[in-house]
Amino acid sequence: MANLLAGKSGIVIGIANERSYAWHIAKSLTEHGATCAFTHLPGERNEHRTRRAVNAMGLEQPWLRPLDAGKDEEIEGVFAAYAKDFPRLDFVIHSIAFAERDLLQVGKFITTPRAQYLSAIDISAYTLLAFARAAQPQMKASGGGCILAMSYYGAEKVVPGYNVMGVAKASLECTARYLASEMGQDGVRVNIISGGYLRTLASSAVGGTGSMEEEVEKRAPLRRNVEGSDVGGTATFLCSDLGKGVTGETIYVDCGVNILGA
Ligand SMILES: NC(=O)c1ccc[n+]([C@@H]2O[C@H](COP(=O)([O-])OP(=O)(O)OC[C@H]3O[C@@H](n4cnc5c(N)ncnc54)[C@H](O)[C@@H]3O)[C@@H](O)[C@H]2O)c1
């Protein structure tokens, strides 16, 4: 496999297990020569789960630190620790989201309380800005880099059950554009991959997805569901020099589902 990312290193945030989009992204980045550092949600069980998934990628002694992205001091701490241990920061992968499961049920958007609405935006969207700010000095010193986050079609159109997460994803996509416009002068690119439905811990919290895979297989232009490696490949392209002219974009990797009108 071509060494598109030889000599590049960065942080991957969002591996819960081997099904996580972040896992597929890290696998592809690593296969193309990148060095990845990782975080896990605080707690022994979470650490064990993330470590096992990273080990399964063939990385026996990963750089792995706890991070609750809802806490500014933890974000700053992780990026400072990374900067001590790695000479360059070429990419940051943001692959996290959170909203209360009860609010992700069909017909329940209107029940969303203020606090939960704000917390979904906080963890799922604001954190991109916080990661970008923490990454900026080292990325600038590295001559630029690539910040990448994961979104979904429910940011743009109503997908039953996606509810407050759709609002958070719209905010995430817009946050990426503003960051891209401010960070471009330092060679930092900020992009979004809008991934198709993939069965993961996070997506299983969304109601109304029961028949999603069958429907996509029938309707998608490519007549199949998206695979983690599809997103991994696009992330690799964006993090590599092949993507050097792309910033502020939301790129769909969904087997074409988003182009359909009916
Ligand atoms: N699975 C899909 O169908 C799909 C489609 C499009 C976009 N996405 C997006 O992809 C990203 C990854 O989700 P996934 O589907 O791989 O599920 P996942 O459950 O494997 O990953 C979600 C991650 O978010 C992390 N997280 C939640 N709250 C956090 C916090 N406070 N601090 C740090 N980390 C926190 C979890 O630990 C987990 O690792 C999310 O942004 C999700 O919205 C998923």
The ligand as an SDF file (V2000), in Angstrom:
LIG
                    3D

 44 48  0  0  0  0  0  0  0  0999 V2000
  -22.6060    5.0570   12.8900 N   0  0  0  0  0  0  0  0  0  0  0  0
  -23.2350    5.8410   12.0290 C   0  0  0  0  0  0  0  0  0  0  0  0
  -24.1970    5.4430   11.3570 O   0  0  0  0  0  0  0  0  0  0  0  0
  -22.7420    7.2480   11.8300 C   0  0  0  0  0  0  0  0  0  0  0  0
  -23.0810    7.9140   10.6250 C   0  0  0  0  0  0  0  0  0  0  0  0
  -22.5910    9.2000   10.4210 C   0  0  0  0  0  0  0  0  0  0  0  0
  -21.8190    9.8180   11.4030 C   0  0  0  0  0  0  0  0  0  0  0  0
  -21.5250    9.1350   12.5660 N   0  0  0  0  0  0  0  0  0  0  0  0
  -20.7040    9.8360   13.5530 C   0  0  0  0  0  0  0  0  0  0  0  0
  -19.4790    9.1620   13.6920 O   0  0  0  0  0  0  0  0  0  0  0  0
  -18.9110    9.5140   14.9580 C   0  0  0  0  0  0  0  0  0  0  0  0
  -18.4880    8.2440   15.6800 C   0  0  0  0  0  0  0  0  0  0  0  0
  -19.6290    7.4790   16.0300 O   0  0  0  0  0  0  0  0  0  0  0  0
  -19.6890    5.9050   15.8120 P   0  0  0  0  0  0  0  0  0  0  0  0
  -20.9120    5.6330   15.0030 O   0  0  0  0  0  0  0  0  0  0  0  0
  -18.3870    5.3850   15.3790 O   0  0  0  0  0  0  0  0  0  0  0  0
  -20.0680    5.3710   17.2680 O   0  0  0  0  0  0  0  0  0  0  0  0
  -19.1430    4.9780   18.5390 P   0  0  0  0  0  0  0  0  0  0  0  0
  -20.1190    4.7750   19.6450 O   0  0  0  0  0  0  0  0  0  0  0  0
  -18.2610    3.8670   18.1870 O   0  0  0  0  0  0  0  0  0  0  0  0
  -18.2830    6.2920   18.7830 O   0  0  0  0  0  0  0  0  0  0  0  0
  -18.7580    7.4010   19.4940 C   0  0  0  0  0  0  0  0  0  0  0  0
  -17.6240    7.8500   20.3700 C   0  0  0  0  0  0  0  0  0  0  0  0
  -17.9610    9.0580   21.0450 O   0  0  0  0  0  0  0  0  0  0  0  0
  -17.2630    9.0190   22.2740 C   0  0  0  0  0  0  0  0  0  0  0  0
  -17.7540   10.0090   23.2140 N   0  0  0  0  0  0  0  0  0  0  0  0
  -19.0400   10.2710   23.6120 C   0  0  0  0  0  0  0  0  0  0  0  0
  -19.0460   11.2280   24.5560 N   0  0  0  0  0  0  0  0  0  0  0  0
  -17.7480   11.6070   24.7590 C   0  0  0  0  0  0  0  0  0  0  0  0
  -17.1070   12.5330   25.6190 C   0  0  0  0  0  0  0  0  0  0  0  0
  -17.7850   13.3120   26.4790 N   0  0  0  0  0  0  0  0  0  0  0  0
  -15.7600   12.6320   25.5500 N   0  0  0  0  0  0  0  0  0  0  0  0
  -15.0330   11.8800   24.6950 C   0  0  0  0  0  0  0  0  0  0  0  0
  -15.5870   10.9640   23.8650 N   0  0  0  0  0  0  0  0  0  0  0  0
  -16.9290   10.8290   23.9070 C   0  0  0  0  0  0  0  0  0  0  0  0
  -17.5020    7.5880   22.7500 C   0  0  0  0  0  0  0  0  0  0  0  0
  -16.5820    7.2520   23.7500 O   0  0  0  0  0  0  0  0  0  0  0  0
  -17.2690    6.8290   21.4550 C   0  0  0  0  0  0  0  0  0  0  0  0
  -15.9120    6.4520   21.3410 O   0  0  0  0  0  0  0  0  0  0  0  0
  -19.9810   10.3060   15.7030 C   0  0  0  0  0  0  0  0  0  0  0  0
  -19.7360   11.6880   15.5080 O   0  0  0  0  0  0  0  0  0  0  0  0
  -21.2460    9.8970   14.9640 C   0  0  0  0  0  0  0  0  0  0  0  0
  -22.2810   10.8460   15.1050 O   0  0  0  0  0  0  0  0  0  0  0  0
  -21.9500    7.8820   12.7880 C   0  0  0  0  0  0  0  0  0  0  0  0
  1  2  1  0
  2  3  2  0
  2  4  1  0
  4  5  1  0
  4 44  2  0
  5  6  2  0
  6  7  1  0
  7  8  2  0
  8  9  1  0
  8 44  1  0
  9 10  1  0
  9 42  1  0
 10 11  1  0
 11 12  1  0
 11 40  1  0
 12 13  1  0
 13 14  1  0
 14 15  2  0
 14 16  1  0
 14 17  1  0
 17 18  1  0
 18 19  2  0
 18 20  1  0
 18 21  1  0
 21 22  1  0
 22 23  1  0
 23 24  1  0
 23 38  1  0
 24 25  1  0
 25 26  1  0
 25 36  1  0
 26 27  1  0
 26 35  1  0
 27 28  2  0
 28 29  1  0
 29 30  1  0
 29 35  2  0
 30 31  1  0
 30 32  2  0
 32 33  1  0
 33 34  2  0
 34 35  1  0
 36 37  1  0
 36 38  1  0
 38 39  1  0
 40 41  1  0
 40 42  1  0
 42 43  1  0
M  CHG  2   8   1  16  -1
M  END
$$$$
